[in-house]
Amino acid sequence: MITIQRITRLTVETYAQAMQLWLDTGISSPQRNDSFAAVEFSLQHTGMLILAYEADKAVGVVWLNHDFRRLYIHHMAVSPQLQNRGIGTILMQEAVKVARELGYQAKLEVHRDNPAARHLYEKFGFTELEGYLTLIKRDISLS
């Protein structure tokens, strides 16, 4: 049975569980600055982690934060061995529930080459923002 836990205060154990899922699924990388300090700062302000557990083992995670208008859903990961078993759906249900509780729109990004995730998000009513591109400047030391 899958249980859900909303995390707003980061512990070393919770961070390790989330990071392991992010590493196992290729979501985390050094450029993304997913350090303990960065995640902790997010959670201290507007962030939340939602973890899915099977028994005592973390099997899924999603990281949320908001700008007081939109809830941003990112870093969603399900253990590769347990994908396609409904865990992503459970995480999305909880994330959308948080957005509803806050009264915010929900926004996320997904790679074009990830049809399984796109299918899940579309199932929840997410649609592509036509005409928009996502741009990022990771190295802020360069002008």
Secondary structure, 3 states (H helix, E strand, C coil): CEEEEEECCCCHHHHHHHHHHHHHCCCCCHHHCCCHHHHHHHHHHCCEEEEEEECCEEEEEEEEEECCCEEEEEEEEECHHHCCCCHHHHHHHHHHHHHHHHCCEEEECCCCCCHHHHHHHHHCCCCCCCCCCCCCCCCCCCC
